Amino acid sequence: MATGISSGDKEKVSDLRRQAEQLRVSGDAAGARDVWEAILAIDPEDPVARARLGLAPASPPADDPPEPQPSESPREHVTQEIETPSEQVVTREIEVTL
């Protein structure tokens, strides 16, 4: 839950979550959807309500730095010499992901 909402609103969101789950479990999808939307009216960034409604997570504020992207795994070229049964040496080069 977002920290920018009051403690009273946090309690209201918590109660609404329970109500939405009860409606969902009882088969009232439309009623549950209405309650999830009511939660977003109080806290537009609520991750549970956004997930239940199939919405993307709220984007980070513009002043937050972007998440670092994973870099490509380091690779190393390895030369391998193999002796065959006829005593010939075969050399092969392989690429290994570290």
MDAnalysis code that builds the backbone (N, CA, C; Angstrom):
import MDAnalysis as mda
import numpy as np

u = mda.Universe.empty(294, n_residues=98, atom_resindex=np.repeat(np.arange(98), 3), trajectory=True)
u.add_TopologyAttr("name", ["N", "CA", "C"] * 98)
u.add_TopologyAttr("resid", np.arange(1, 99))
u.add_TopologyAttr("resname", ["MET", "ALA", "THR", "GLY", "ILE", "SER", "SER", "GLY", "ASP", "LYS", "GLU", "LYS", "VAL", "SER", "ASP", "LEU", "ARG", "ARG", "GLN", "ALA", "GLU", "GLN", "LEU", "ARG", "VAL", "SER", "GLY", "ASP", "ALA", "ALA", "GLY", "ALA", "ARG", "ASP", "VAL", "TRP", "GLU", "ALA", "ILE", "LEU", "ALA", "ILE", "ASP", "PRO", "GLU", "ASP", "PRO", "VAL", "ALA", "ARG", "ALA", "ARG", "LEU", "GLY", "LEU", "ALA", "PRO", "ALA", "SER", "PRO", "PRO", "ALA", "ASP", "ASP", "PRO", "PRO", "GLU", "PRO", "GLN", "PRO", "SER", "GLU", "SER", "PRO", "ARG", "GLU", "HIS", "VAL", "THR", "GLN", "GLU", "ILE", "GLU", "THR", "PRO", "SER", "GLU", "GLN", "VAL", "VAL", "THR", "ARG", "GLU", "ILE", "GLU", "VAL", "THR", "LEU"])
u.atoms.positions = np.array([
    [0.842, -1.166, 0.000],
    [0.000, 0.000, 0.000],
    [0.888, 1.229, 0.000],
    [0.479, 2.268, -0.681],
    [1.298, 3.465, -0.773],
    [1.397, 4.138, 0.582],
    [2.541, 4.701, 0.855],
    [2.740, 5.364, 2.141],
    [2.136, 6.748, 2.145],
    [1.714, 7.283, 0.999],
    [1.175, 8.627, 0.908],
    [-0.281, 8.738, 1.326],
    [-0.914, 7.672, 1.763],
    [-2.310, 7.763, 2.183],
    [-2.382, 7.730, 3.704],
    [-3.445, 8.316, 4.239],
    [-3.590, 8.409, 5.695],
    [-3.839, 7.037, 6.318],
    [-3.619, 6.958, 7.608],
    [-3.848, 5.678, 8.296],
    [-5.319, 5.278, 8.223],
    [-6.229, 6.262, 8.241],
    [-7.653, 5.962, 8.094],
    [-7.961, 5.370, 6.730],
    [-7.313, 5.928, 5.701],
    [-7.508, 5.393, 4.356],
    [-6.890, 4.001, 4.233],
    [-5.758, 3.790, 4.897],
    [-5.140, 2.455, 4.870],
    [-6.089, 1.425, 5.459],
    [-6.743, 1.795, 6.561],
    [-7.686, 0.878, 7.199],
    [-8.893, 0.631, 6.289],
    [-9.371, 1.699, 5.627],
    [-10.508, 1.555, 4.722],
    [-10.130, 0.638, 3.546],
    [-8.924, 0.823, 2.987],
    [-8.466, -0.028, 1.887],
    [-8.387, -1.477, 2.341],
    [-7.888, -1.703, 3.544],
    [-7.791, -3.060, 4.068],
    [-9.175, -3.702, 4.173],
    [-10.158, -2.941, 4.678],
    [-11.525, -3.454, 4.771],
    [-12.108, -3.729, 3.384],
    [-11.841, -2.827, 2.444],
    [-12.350, -3.019, 1.080],
    [-11.710, -4.232, 0.413],
    [-10.436, -4.476, 0.693],
    [-9.779, -5.670, 0.135],
    [-10.489, -6.935, 0.599],
    [-10.777, -6.993, 1.900],
    [-11.479, -8.173, 2.437],
    [-12.847, -8.335, 1.757],
    [-13.546, -7.208, 1.593],
    [-14.865, -7.251, 0.960],
    [-14.741, -7.718, -0.490],
    [-13.772, -7.206, -1.214],
    [-13.589, -7.592, -2.617],
    [-13.276, -9.079, -2.734],
    [-12.428, -9.591, -1.857],
    [-12.089, -11.017, -1.891],
    [-13.300, -11.878, -1.573],
    [-14.130, -11.451, -0.603],
    [-15.342, -12.207, -0.285],
    [-16.290, -12.249, -1.488],
    [-16.431, -11.106, -2.161],
    [-17.286, -11.062, -3.352],
    [-16.728, -11.959, -4.459],
    [-15.417, -11.900, -4.647],
    [-14.778, -12.714, -5.692],
    [-14.983, -14.199, -5.415],
    [-14.750, -14.609, -4.167],
    [-14.880, -16.017, -3.794],
    [-16.333, -16.493, -3.930],
    [-17.288, -15.598, -3.650],
    [-18.699, -15.981, -3.755],
    [-19.194, -15.978, -5.200],
    [-18.314, -15.543, -6.146],
    [-18.692, -15.568, -7.557],
    [-19.212, -14.248, -8.096],
    [-19.224, -13.211, -7.283],
    [-19.713, -11.902, -7.727],
    [-18.543, -11.090, -8.283],
    [-18.127, -11.431, -9.506],
    [-16.972, -10.767, -10.116],
    [-17.226, -9.285, -10.338],
    [-18.430, -8.925, -10.762],
    [-18.747, -7.518, -11.023],
    [-18.690, -6.710, -9.720],
    [-19.230, -7.285, -8.664],
    [-19.188, -6.600, -7.365],
    [-17.760, -6.439, -6.867],
    [-16.949, -7.486, -7.039],
    [-15.549, -7.420, -6.625],
    [-14.820, -6.349, -7.426],
    [-15.104, -6.294, -8.723],
    [-14.458, -5.284, -9.576],
    [-14.795, -3.877, -9.094],
    [-16.051, -3.656, -8.751],
    [-16.452, -2.333, -8.247],
    [-15.671, -1.960, -6.995],
    [-15.464, -2.929, -6.115],
    [-14.733, -2.655, -4.877],
    [-13.251, -2.395, -5.172],
    [-12.655, -3.189, -6.099],
    [-11.252, -2.940, -6.457],
    [-11.099, -1.537, -7.048],
    [-12.067, -1.113, -7.853],
    [-12.022, 0.242, -8.422],
    [-12.164, 1.301, -7.333],
    [-12.979, 1.018, -6.310],
    [-13.114, 1.951, -5.185],
    [-11.782, 2.085, -4.443],
    [-11.060, 0.964, -4.339],
    [-9.733, 1.006, -3.692],
    [-8.800, 1.910, -4.489],
    [-8.820, 1.785, -5.812],
    [-7.942, 2.620, -6.635],
    [-8.332, 4.095, -6.580],
    [-9.594, 4.383, -6.280],
    [-10.000, 5.776, -6.106],
    [-9.341, 6.370, -4.856],
    [-9.088, 5.537, -3.864],
    [-8.422, 5.977, -2.632],
    [-6.910, 5.961, -2.814],
    [-6.398, 4.867, -3.375],
    [-4.952, 4.684, -3.555],
    [-4.696, 4.174, -4.975],
    [-4.460, 5.089, -5.934],
    [-4.282, 4.676, -7.330],
    [-3.091, 3.747, -7.565],
    [-2.182, 3.646, -6.617],
    [-1.007, 2.793, -6.781],
    [-1.129, 1.448, -6.065],
    [-2.300, 1.163, -5.479],
    [-2.453, -0.082, -4.720],
    [-2.131, -1.286, -5.613],
    [-1.061, -2.029, -5.281],
    [-0.630, -3.115, -6.162],
    [-1.613, -4.274, -6.230],
    [-2.308, -4.569, -5.147],
    [-3.245, -5.694, -5.154],
    [-4.446, -5.371, -6.044],
    [-5.012, -4.180, -5.872],
    [-6.155, -3.782, -6.696],
    [-5.758, -3.713, -8.166],
    [-4.587, -3.155, -8.445],
    [-4.131, -3.066, -9.838],
    [-3.989, -4.463, -10.444],
    [-3.439, -5.394, -9.664],
    [-3.264, -6.763, -10.165],
    [-4.616, -7.432, -10.400],
    [-5.534, -7.281, -9.459],
    [-6.844, -7.919, -9.600],
    [-7.619, -7.378, -10.792],
    [-7.372, -6.096, -11.129],
    [-8.058, -5.493, -12.265],
    [-7.282, -5.681, -13.567],
    [-6.140, -6.348, -13.485],
    [-5.346, -6.606, -14.678],
    [-4.612, -5.390, -15.189],
    [-4.334, -4.451, -14.304],
    [-3.616, -3.243, -14.700],
    [-2.133, -3.405, -14.451],
    [-1.356, -2.697, -15.228],
    [0.095, -2.716, -15.036],
    [0.423, -2.035, -13.722],
    [1.537, -2.412, -13.103],
    [1.953, -1.726, -11.879],
    [2.113, -0.236, -12.143],
    [1.875, 0.541, -11.124],
    [2.041, 1.991, -11.255],
    [3.490, 2.297, -11.604],
    [3.690, 3.254, -12.493],
    [5.058, 3.588, -12.881],
    [5.724, 4.380, -11.770],
    [7.051, 4.241, -11.634],
    [7.746, 4.974, -10.582],
    [7.700, 6.469, -10.867],
    [7.768, 7.293, -9.832],
    [7.796, 8.741, -10.048],
    [8.972, 9.123, -10.942],
    [8.816, 10.219, -11.654],
    [9.823, 10.642, -12.631],
    [11.189, 10.884, -12.005],
    [11.260, 11.240, -10.732],
    [12.556, 11.516, -10.126],
    [13.275, 10.256, -9.648],
    [12.609, 9.115, -9.722],
    [13.272, 7.863, -9.356],
    [14.126, 7.397, -10.528],
    [15.341, 6.927, -10.260],
    [16.163, 6.421, -11.363],
    [15.564, 5.127, -11.904],
    [15.732, 4.875, -13.186],
    [15.197, 3.628, -13.755],
    [15.912, 2.423, -13.172],
    [15.206, 1.311, -13.157],
    [15.798, 0.060, -12.673],
    [16.929, -0.359, -13.608],
    [18.038, -0.834, -13.051],
    [19.123, -1.286, -13.935],
    [18.691, -2.520, -14.708],
    [19.067, -2.574, -15.962],
    [18.750, -3.710, -16.816],
    [19.855, -4.744, -16.685],
    [19.477, -6.013, -16.661],
    [20.523, -7.032, -16.560],
    [21.409, -6.992, -17.794],
    [22.692, -7.092, -17.560],
    [23.611, -7.080, -18.692],
    [23.748, -8.498, -19.240],
    [24.290, -8.574, -20.404],
    [24.491, -9.881, -21.018],
    [25.495, -10.663, -20.177],
    [25.266, -11.932, -20.047],
    [26.173, -12.780, -19.271],
    [27.565, -12.737, -19.876],
    [28.585, -12.663, -19.029],
    [29.945, -12.668, -19.566],
    [30.247, -14.003, -20.247],
    [31.039, -13.930, -21.280],
    [31.400, -15.132, -22.031],
    [32.908, -15.219, -22.142],
    [33.360, -16.416, -22.297],
    [34.793, -16.655, -22.433],
    [35.005, -17.708, -23.502],
    [36.013, -17.480, -24.337],
    [36.375, -18.471, -25.354],
    [37.428, -19.393, -24.754],
    [37.199, -20.669, -24.894],
    [38.102, -21.671, -24.345],
    [38.542, -22.598, -25.471],
    [39.834, -22.876, -25.498],
    [40.354, -23.846, -26.463],
    [40.539, -25.159, -25.743],
    [40.030, -26.205, -26.348],
    [40.086, -27.521, -25.727],
    [40.775, -28.496, -26.680],
    [41.745, -29.213, -26.153],
    [42.424, -30.231, -26.962],
    [41.956, -31.600, -26.500],
    [41.571, -32.430, -27.459],
    [41.057, -33.767, -27.168],
    [41.901, -34.775, -27.936],
    [42.319, -35.812, -27.240],
    [43.076, -36.870, -27.909],
    [42.102, -37.973, -28.300],
    [42.111, -38.320, -29.553],
    [41.211, -39.354, -30.059],
    [41.825, -40.732, -29.813],
    [41.022, -41.797, -29.963],
    [41.560, -43.154, -29.780],
    [42.732, -43.456, -30.711],
    [42.784, -42.810, -31.855],
    [43.907, -43.054, -32.774],
    [45.093, -42.130, -32.467],
    [45.075, -41.525, -31.289],
    [46.137, -40.661, -30.774],
    [46.326, -39.380, -31.574],
    [45.307, -38.954, -32.274],
    [45.342, -37.653, -32.925],
    [44.846, -36.620, -31.914],
    [45.387, -35.446, -31.985],
    [44.938, -34.375, -31.097],
    [44.029, -33.460, -31.906],
    [42.827, -33.286, -31.395],
    [41.851, -32.420, -32.043],
    [41.684, -31.194, -31.160],
    [41.766, -30.045, -31.762],
    [41.588, -28.800, -31.014],
    [40.248, -28.202, -31.418],
    [39.506, -27.757, -30.418],
    [38.247, -27.067, -30.721],
    [38.135, -25.882, -29.790],
    [37.479, -24.866, -30.301],
    [37.270, -23.662, -29.521],
    [35.787, -23.589, -29.186],
    [35.494, -23.327, -27.915],
    [34.108, -23.236, -27.488],
    [33.908, -21.913, -26.750],
    [32.665, -21.478, -26.705],
    [32.326, -20.271, -25.970],
    [31.561, -20.687, -24.728],
    [32.014, -20.223, -23.584],
    [31.419, -20.608, -22.303],
    [30.746, -19.382, -21.701],
    [29.489, -19.540, -21.276],
    [28.802, -18.470, -20.571],
    [29.098, -18.601, -19.091],
    [29.605, -17.537, -18.499],
    [29.991, -17.586, -17.085],
    [28.815, -17.265, -16.197],
])
